[in-house]
Amino acid sequence: MAPLQQIAALCWRKRKGAVEVLLVTSRETRRWVIPKGWPMEGLADFNAARREAFEEAGVEGRMRREPIGQYFYEKRGKKEVLPVNVTVYALEVVKKLKSWPEAKQRERSWFSPHDAMLRVAEPGLKDILSTFTG
């Protein structure tokens, strides 16, 4: 089976001269992840990633139109495991909202890219975080 395609937003900011990235917990397993979802009809992929950042992490900002990388993971469903390729776009956070669509379903927290790398499970996402400089 060919991998399915998802898009994701690596949300980041500079704080006291250092880059920080925003992770959110997944709804079911509570693992640390970056906001991601399926492409949306009528939206360019980078804008779909921007929408995921708003819905899942409650942030808005400047989105790069070119991807910063891709990673692979296996999405576990009730009956099957689906291969998924995720294209990642960087979003520089300029506004963190107090209320957002999935606020009651997720936690969000800022980490250095190195600490974020230690918290996520996907090897490809770890690779992206290991070299991310903003």
N, C-alpha and C positions, 0 to 999 in steps of 0.2 A: 504494500500500500504506500502510495506517495504521501510524504508528510503534508499535513495541513499547514496553513500559514496564519500566523498571528502577528500583531504589532504591539510594541511596548514603548513606554516612556521611561527613560532614566532621568529622574528629576534631581536637580542639583542646585546648589547655591555656594557662594563664597561667604565664609564667616571668619572674621579676624584673619583674613588672608589665606585661609585654608578651605579647600573644596570639601563639601559635605554632600552626601547623596541621601535621598529619602527612600526608605523601604516601607512597605505596608505588609500586613499579615494577610495570608489567603483566607478566604471565608471558611473553608471546611477544615483544612489541616493546621491552620494558624502558623504556617511556615512563613518566613520573611521572603518577599518577592518584590518585583517592581510592577507598577500598574501595567496590565496588558489585556488584550482582548482580540476579537476578530475584526478584520477589515470591515468598514461600513460603507454601504452603497452611497454614492454621491459625495464621499469625503476622500481626499487624498490620504494615503496611509499616515503621513506625519500628523495630519489633523485628527485622524481617528485615534492616534496615540495621545494627542493633546486631550481629547475627550475622555479617554481612559484615566489620564492623570487627574482630571477634574472629578470624575465619578468615584474613583477608588481612593485617591489620596487627598482630594480637596485642595489642589494647587492649580495656579494659573501662571503662565510665563511665556518666555520666548522659546519657540520650538525650532530646532534646526530641521531643514527640509531634507537633508541627506542623512541616511542612516549612519550610526557610529559602529554598528556591528550586527551580528546575528548569533543566535545560539539555538540549540536543539534540546527538547525535553520530551518526555513521554507523559501525556495527559491520561490519568487513570479515571476511567468512567466506571459505571456500575457493572458493565459486562465486558468491557474491552479496554485495551490500552492503545491510545492513538498517538502516532508520531507527529510532532509539531515543530516547525521551524519558526522562530520568533525574530522579527526584524526590529532593532532597537533604535529609537530616536532620542536625542538629548533635549531636555526641556530645562532651561534656566528659570528657576522659580522666582517670580517677582511678587506673588501674592499667595498667602496661605490662609485658606478660609476657615472660619470657626464652625461652619455647618456645610455639609456636602452630602450627595446622595447615599454613599455607603458608610457614612461616619459611624453608625451603630453596629456595623458588621466587621469593621477592620480597625486595627491599631496602625499608627504611623509613627516613625521615628527617624531622626537624622543620624547618620554614621559617617565616619571617614570612609573613603573608598575601600581601604584595607579592611576595616572592621565590617563593612557591608559584605565584602568578599567572603569573610569567614562565616557569615550568617546565611547566605543563600546556598541552595543545594546544587543548582545546575552548573556543571563544569564550564560550559561556554559563557555563562553569565559571570562566573568568577573571573574568567579571562578578560572580559570586557571591563569589569571593575578594577582589575589589577593594573590596567594601563590608563584608566580614565583620569584626566587632568582638568576637566571642565570645558 
